[in-house]
Amino acid sequence: MTTLVTGATGNTGRHVVAELVRRGEHVRALTRSPAAAAGTLPAAVELVAGTHTAPEGLDAAFDGVSRLHVTVTAGLAEAGPELVRRAVDAGVRRITVVWGGGVGPVEKAVADSGVEWTRLEPQEFMSNTLTWVESIRSEGVVREPYDFPSAIVHEADIGAVAAVALLDDGHAGRAYNLTGPESLTTGERVAILSGATGRDISFVRIAHEQAVDRLVATGVSRADAEYVVGWYAASDAASRTVVDTVEQVIGRPARTFAQWTAEHAKRF
């Protein structure tokens, strides 16, 4: 059987692809640029051009597909329900979806699709740490407005859970809250990263408004920037509470932030 993975080169999508390939599955990866993706995904992957935000052009991509993985990203809220409808009409019988932080139109469409589905609800990705690369490399400094605890989860563990839910029975109709094995403050993460890179890295607190302006400068709308920084200012209990869902689903402990930093230290 064939599994179609949307967002196949993204933070979590590429790990879903890798885990499915590792388990011997045939994977069709949806990407805007198959030529660019060819250098980042396993050679066994079938690359198809397209985007999940334009489902009207995906009939060929759905041909012969029985399983679908969707990551909810910006711009999918309107197109997502149509994506799910077309997938089911084409013969998809099992769907995993990485939520966008809440149960919106896409997540609801998946739950109402009439086929087996599993919703993955990861807390903050460890890969968000990569937003610090430039300031660490140039100044040895991390600037953030809050020193909050976060039960950050390794994106490869999200991919591993998705692969299990796609391939194995017993996960239909489940919503999985996914965290790492520890809740770390920003300062604690900086300290771990400092040890992994072998360099002194300082943590400097900035104002809420500075953090918003920084996001806006990257092209994010002010409303979205306020939402993101506001989430950090008033994070809920789920974002900082460790659960063992990853271990329960995949049969091994969730990866630590120290493991993540060891994998990515050279980038800093």
N, C-alpha and C positions, 0 to 999 in steps of 0.2 A: 504494500500500500504506500501511497505517496502522502507526505505531509507538506503543506505550504506554510512557510514562515514569512510573515510580513515584518517589515522593519529589520530585515535579516542582518544588516551590518551595524545595527544600533547597539547600545550598551548591553541590553539583555538578549536581543534577537540573535546576535552572533553566538552567544553561549547556548541558546536553544538549538541552533543549527549544529554546533559542535557536538553536543551531547547526543542528539539524534543520530548523527553520523557515527559516533563512537559505538552506539548500540546497533549499528548495521542497518539503519533505516534509510529509505530513499527520501531525500529532502529536495524540495523545490524552493529556492530562495527568491523572494520578491525584492527587487532593488531598483532604484532609479537609474543606476549605472552598473550594469553587469560587468563592463570592462574593468571598472575600479574595484568591484567586489571580488573579482577573480583572484586578486592578490591577497585577499584577507580571509577568505573562507576556504574550507577543505576542498580539494580537487574533485571529490566525488559529488559535490553539490551541483544540482541543475539550476542555473541562473536564469531568471526571467525578468524582463524589464517591466516596470510599472510601479504604482504607488497605491497603497490602500485607501488613500483619500480620493481616488478616482476609480471606484469599483466598476463603472460601466465599461472600462477597458480591460477587465481581468477575466473574461470568459475563457480564453485560452489557458490562462494561468490556473484556473480551477479544473481544467479537464483532467479527469482521473484522480482528483484529490479526495481523500477520505477524512483527513484531519487538518485542522487549521489552527495556527497560533497567531494571535493578534496582540500588538502592543498599542494601547491607547496613547496617542500623541496629539499635539496641537493640530487642529484642523480636521480631526476625525469625528468629532461629535455629530456633525451633520451627515457625513458620508457613511459613518459606521453602520447604522441600521441597514442601509442598502447593501453594504459589503456582506453583512451576515446573511441577508435574504438571498443574495446571489450565491453565496457559498453553499447554503442549505439546498437551494434549488439544483445546484450542480452535483450534489451527492455527498457533501461533507457531513459526517455523522458524529464528529467529536471536535470540540473547540476549547482551546485554552485562551484566556485573555488576561493580560497584565493591565490592571486598572489604571486610571489616570488620577487616582487619589480619592475617588468617590464613585458611587454607583450612578453614572450618567447615562445618556442615551445609548452608547455602545454597550456598556455592561448590561443594561436592561435588555437590549436586543438579543444579546447572547443568552441571557437567562430565559428569555421567552422564545427562543429559536425552535424548541421542540426536539433538539438533539442533545447528546451528552455534552456537558460543559463544566469547566472548572475555572474559577476566578482567582487569580493570584493578586494578593494585596500586600506587596512589599512595602516596608518602611524605607527610610532614606537609603539610597544606593551608596556604597563605598566609593564608587566611581565619581561621585560629586566632588571628591577630594581633588580631582584633576583640575578643577577651577582654580586651584591655588598654584598651579605649575608656574605660571609666568612670574608672579610676585616672589615665589620662593627662589626660582632660578636667578632672577635679577637682583633681589634684595635680601633674600633669606627671611622674608616676613609673610605672615598670614594676617589679613585684615578681615575681621568679621564683627558684626554688631552684638552677637550673643554667644555666651559660653554655655550653651544648653546641652543636656545629655541626649544622645540619639542612639537607638538600637540598630545601627547601620548594618546593612546586609550586603554580602558579596554578590555581585550580579551573576557570577557563575552558578551560585546556589539557586538563584531564581530560574536560570536556564535548566538546571538539573531537575527542579521540581516540575517545571513545565513539561519536560520530556517524560517524566514518570506519569504525569496526569494524562498525557497524550497517548501513551503506549499501554499503560496498565489499567486494569479494571479497578473499580472501587473508589473513584474520585469524582464521579459525576454529581453535579449539584452542590459541590463543596466550594466554600470561599476560604482561602488559606492566607492568614496573616503571616507574613514572612519577616523575620528579623535575624540579625547575627547573634552570636553567643554572648555579647556584652553590650552594655550601654555606656557610651563614651562621650565626654564633653568635648567641645572644640579644642580646648587646651590639652586634653589627654591625647587626642588624635595628633595634634601638632608634635607632642613629645614623642609619640611612637614613630611618627614620620621622621623626626629629627634623628632618632636612633638608627632607623633603617638607612637613611641617606648618609649618615656620618657627618652631618653638618649642623651648626646651630641655627635653629629656626625660631623666630620670635612670633608671639601671638599678640596682635595689637587690636584693641577694641575700637570700633568706629561707630558713628551715630547711625540710627535707623535710616534717616534720610539719605545718608551717604551710600548705604547699601542699596537703596532703591535707585538712586541716581546712577550707580555703577551698572546695574542691570539694564536700565533704560538706555545707557550709552552703548550697549551691545545689540540694541535693536528690539529689546523686549518692550511691550507696551507698558505704560505706567501702571495701568490697572493690574496687569499680570505681575509686574514687579512688586507692587504693594501686597499682592496676595502671597507671593513666595516669601518675602521678608516677614510679612505678618504671621505666616505659618511658623516660622522660626521663633518669632517673639512669643507666640502663645501655642506651642505645640501641645498636642493632646497626649493622654497617657499611653495610647497604643504606640506612639512614635518612640517612646523611651523605655518601654517595658519589653524585656526579653521573653520570647516564647520559643518552644522547641519544635515548631512545626516542620522546619527544614529536616531535622533529624528524624522526625516521625515519618516523613514522606519518603526520604531517600536513603534512610538507614545509616547515616553517618552524621557526626556533628557539623554544624554550620562552620564555615571558614571564619577565621578571626581577622581583625583589621591588620594585625601584624603580618599575617599571610598575604593580605592584599598589598601592603606596603613593600614587602619583599619582592613581589612580582613586578611592581611599578616603580621602584626606587630610582632607577636610572632616568626616568622621565623628569625627575625633579632636579 
